[in-house]
Amino acid sequence: NSNISTQELEILSNAKNKLEQKKYTPKVIAELKSDLAPLARNLSLSKDVVSFYARLSQEFIDRGQRGMWIFPTR
């Protein structure tokens, strides 16, 4: 997606590669959160990544991992 920044693409690709290598999913998700959190706090996420971040965040809240994600406001 051309709307995603190079930094976002690097973060997402890194997580995807780890998942494809069968790395421990909760750890990959925690690292993804950690890597995206500074961009979310600075409101630097593209619209597409904000949407992904929000959907993924909701999924983890539904599984009882409340407080694990930051919801950026736009």
Backbone as a chain_set.jsonl record, in Angstrom:
{"seq": "NSNISTQELEILSNAKNKLEQKKYTPKVIAELKSDLAPLARNLSLSKDVVSFYARLSQEFIDRGQRGMWIFPTR", "coords": {"N": [[0.848, -1.179, 0.0], [0.692, 2.102, -0.968], [0.154, 4.186, 0.722], [1.195, 3.717, 3.177], [3.788, 4.418, 5.413], [7.386, 4.157, 5.085], [8.565, 3.427, 7.485], [6.403, 2.282, 8.884], [5.855, 0.149, 7.165], [8.193, -1.349, 7.416], [8.039, -2.131, 10.131], [5.638, -3.633, 10.133], [6.262, -5.61, 8.236], [8.375, -6.89, 9.494], [7.064, -8.055, 11.697], [5.311, -9.758, 10.3], [7.148, -11.481, 9.046], [8.252, -12.753, 11.292], [6.005, -14.107, 12.25], [5.556, -15.836, 10.109], [7.779, -17.399, 10.42], [7.025, -18.895, 12.466], [7.296, -17.869, 15.037], [6.664, -17.16, 18.517], [3.45, -16.185, 18.88], [2.068, -14.346, 20.773], [4.308, -12.913, 21.709], [5.29, -11.767, 19.353], [3.139, -10.099, 18.717], [3.185, -8.402, 20.95], [5.643, -7.158, 20.525], [5.095, -5.908, 18.107], [3.123, -4.119, 18.927], [4.663, -2.566, 20.667], [6.493, -1.475, 18.867], [4.821, 0.018, 17.179], [3.56, 1.764, 18.923], [4.967, 4.281, 19.585], [4.61, 5.693, 17.175], [1.844, 5.817, 17.107], [1.311, 7.36, 19.388], [2.399, 9.779, 18.562], [0.673, 10.442, 16.619], [1.32, 9.587, 14.06], [0.685, 7.502, 12.454], [-0.422, 6.032, 9.415], [-3.659, 6.213, 7.808], [-4.542, 3.652, 7.082], [-2.974, 1.977, 8.694], [-3.735, 2.857, 11.2], [-6.346, 1.92, 11.203], [-5.874, -0.866, 11.082], [-4.407, -1.167, 13.459], [-6.343, -0.424, 15.35], [-8.294, -2.446, 14.93], [-6.804, -4.742, 15.559], [-6.16, -4.121, 18.173], [-8.692, -4.149, 19.363], [-9.287, -6.846, 19.111], [-7.442, -7.973, 20.922], [-8.263, -6.787, 23.296], [-10.746, -7.978, 23.536], [-9.899, -10.486, 24.213], [-9.104, -10.258, 26.786], [-6.801, -8.803, 27.272], [-6.591, -6.22, 28.186], [-5.599, -2.807, 28.089], [-3.264, -3.209, 26.766], [-2.828, -1.994, 24.363], [-2.571, 1.172, 22.689], [-4.901, 3.596, 21.835], [-4.938, 5.703, 19.209], [-6.146, 9.029, 18.677], [-7.895, 10.644, 16.161]], "CA": [[0.0, 0.0, 0.0], [1.532, 3.296, -1.098], [-0.183, 5.148, 1.772], [1.894, 3.326, 4.395], [5.149, 4.949, 5.443], [8.478, 3.188, 5.082], [8.738, 2.954, 8.86], [5.291, 1.38, 9.172], [6.048, -1.054, 6.358], [9.277, -2.114, 8.037], [7.511, -2.703, 11.375], [4.65, -4.658, 9.791], [6.962, -6.704, 7.551], [9.14, -7.598, 10.513], [6.107, -8.899, 12.43], [4.848, -10.792, 9.375], [8.228, -12.455, 8.887], [8.351, -13.533, 12.529], [4.86, -15.018, 12.297], [5.804, -16.867, 9.104], [8.824, -18.264, 10.973], [6.381, -19.597, 13.584], [7.693, -17.327, 16.33], [5.593, -17.146, 19.512], [2.536, -15.124, 18.458], [1.895, -13.256, 21.741], [5.523, -12.101, 21.753], [5.325, -10.977, 18.112], [2.115, -9.058, 18.865], [3.692, -7.444, 21.941], [6.692, -6.376, 19.863], [4.412, -5.069, 17.122], [2.528, -3.031, 19.711], [5.749, -1.725, 21.157], [7.071, -0.752, 17.735], [3.843, 0.96, 16.632], [3.09, 2.694, 19.958], [5.471, 5.656, 19.448], [3.961, 6.328, 16.028], [0.458, 6.09, 17.51], [1.33, 8.499, 20.327], [2.723, 10.991, 17.804], [-0.334, 10.533, 15.557], [2.083, 9.446, 12.821], [0.264, 6.318, 11.713], [-1.282, 6.259, 8.258], [-5.048, 5.81, 8.055], [-4.668, 2.198, 6.974], [-2.358, 1.346, 9.856], [-4.61, 3.177, 12.331], [-7.46, 0.979, 11.113], [-5.328, -2.172, 11.467], [-4.048, -1.057, 14.874], [-7.595, -0.415, 16.118], [-8.899, -3.786, 14.839], [-5.966, -5.657, 16.327], [-6.326, -3.742, 19.573], [-9.994, -4.646, 19.802], [-9.159, -8.305, 19.232], [-6.733, -8.31, 22.15], [-9.111, -6.387, 24.42], [-11.761, -9.02, 23.651], [-9.279, -11.663, 24.807], [-8.725, -9.987, 28.157], [-5.485, -8.18, 27.357], [-6.921, -4.8, 28.311], [-4.5, -1.909, 28.402], [-2.067, -3.595, 26.036], [-2.696, -1.157, 23.164], [-2.917, 2.589, 22.786], [-5.778, 4.012, 20.744], [-4.711, 7.093, 18.812], [-7.341, 9.757, 18.296], [-7.704, 11.449, 14.942]], "C": [[0.891, 1.238, 0.0], [1.242, 4.351, -0.034], [0.54, 4.865, 3.081], [3.332, 3.827, 4.329], [6.172, 3.815, 5.436], [8.667, 2.59, 6.46], [7.632, 1.967, 9.238], [5.473, 0.058, 8.424], [7.131, -1.947, 6.948], [8.783, -2.827, 9.292], [6.552, -3.862, 11.065], [5.309, -5.861, 9.113], [7.763, -7.541, 8.53], [8.226, -8.547, 11.299], [5.613, -10.048, 11.552], [5.902, -11.885, 9.212], [8.362, -13.343, 10.118], [7.205, -14.532, 12.64], [5.033, -16.153, 11.291], [6.877, -17.852, 9.555], [8.328, -19.035, 12.198], [6.902, -19.15, 14.949], [6.457, -17.26, 17.224], [4.693, -15.923, 19.286], [2.334, -14.027, 19.503], [3.125, -12.342, 21.839], [5.627, -11.215, 20.514], [4.333, -9.825, 18.205], [2.577, -7.992, 19.863], [4.778, -6.56, 21.327], [6.095, -5.433, 18.823], [3.787, -3.863, 17.817], [3.582, -2.039, 20.157], [6.351, -0.879, 20.041], [6.121, 0.3, 17.16], [3.419, 2.037, 17.631], [3.659, 4.11, 19.819], [4.843, 6.401, 18.272], [2.512, 6.69, 16.361], [0.398, 7.306, 18.431], [1.586, 9.816, 19.605], [1.727, 11.258, 16.682], [0.322, 10.473, 14.187], [1.7, 8.207, 12.025], [-0.603, 6.717, 10.528], [-2.688, 5.761, 8.587], [-5.205, 4.298, 8.024], [-4.087, 1.491, 8.188], [-3.155, 1.669, 11.119], [-5.771, 2.189, 12.361], [-7.02, -0.42, 11.552], [-5.054, -2.208, 12.961], [-5.303, -1.129, 15.756], [-8.258, -1.795, 16.102], [-8.117, -4.795, 15.672], [-6.097, -5.376, 17.82], [-7.624, -4.286, 20.129], [-9.953, -6.152, 19.998], [-8.482, -8.677, 20.539], [-7.501, -7.859, 23.39], [-10.178, -7.453, 24.639], [-11.206, -10.275, 24.303], [-8.74, -11.386, 26.203], [-7.358, -9.346, 28.325], [-5.649, -6.658, 27.43], [-5.706, -3.975, 28.706], [-3.23, -2.208, 27.629], [-1.798, -2.671, 24.855], [-3.091, 0.277, 23.478], [-3.778, 2.934, 21.598], [-5.495, 5.456, 20.394], [-6.036, 7.749, 18.461], [-7.003, 10.614, 17.099], [-8.934, 12.253, 14.683]], "O": [[1.745, 1.395, 0.873], [2.0, 5.312, 0.102], [0.501, 5.684, 3.999], [4.006, 3.676, 3.311], [5.853, 2.666, 5.744], [8.903, 1.39, 6.596], [7.904, 0.932, 9.847], [5.269, -1.017, 8.988], [6.99, -3.17, 6.971], [9.081, -4.005, 9.491], [6.647, -4.934, 11.663], [4.946, -7.004, 9.39], [7.821, -8.765, 8.407], [8.579, -9.703, 11.534], [5.51, -11.184, 12.014], [5.581, -13.073, 9.239], [8.563, -14.551, 9.996], [7.404, -15.668, 13.071], [4.697, -17.3, 11.584], [6.885, -19.005, 9.126], [9.092, -19.727, 12.871], [6.946, -19.935, 15.896], [5.329, -17.3, 16.732], [5.116, -14.783, 19.474], [2.421, -12.851, 19.148], [2.988, -11.134, 22.031], [6.008, -10.048, 20.613], [4.648, -8.7, 17.816], [2.374, -6.801, 19.63], [4.824, -5.356, 21.582], [6.54, -4.294, 18.679], [3.91, -2.73, 17.351], [3.408, -0.826, 20.037], [6.68, 0.289, 20.245], [6.566, 1.354, 16.706], [2.967, 3.108, 17.227], [2.896, 5.07, 19.927], [4.575, 7.599, 18.363], [2.015, 7.737, 15.947], [-0.461, 8.173, 18.273], [1.049, 10.853, 19.994], [1.907, 12.183, 15.89], [-0.057, 11.2, 13.269], [2.338, 7.902, 11.017], [-1.421, 7.631, 10.627], [-2.881, 4.988, 9.525], [-5.921, 3.727, 8.847], [-4.654, 0.507, 8.661], [-3.24, 0.833, 12.019], [-6.135, 1.682, 13.422], [-7.726, -1.081, 12.314], [-5.422, -3.161, 13.647], [-5.313, -1.813, 16.779], [-8.731, -2.266, 17.137], [-8.699, -5.601, 16.398], [-6.14, -6.302, 18.63], [-7.658, -4.823, 21.237], [-10.529, -6.671, 20.954], [-8.916, -9.617, 21.204], [-7.395, -8.497, 24.438], [-10.488, -7.801, 25.778], [-11.961, -11.052, 24.887], [-7.992, -12.199, 26.748], [-6.812, -9.349, 29.429], [-4.905, -5.916, 26.788], [-4.897, -4.384, 29.539], [-2.219, -1.53, 27.815], [-0.661, -2.572, 24.394], [-3.848, 0.545, 24.412], [-3.429, 2.604, 20.465], [-5.778, 6.351, 21.19], [-6.954, 7.076, 17.992], [-5.941, 11.233, 17.042], [-8.988, 13.001, 13.707]]}, "num_chains": 1, "name": "protein.A"}
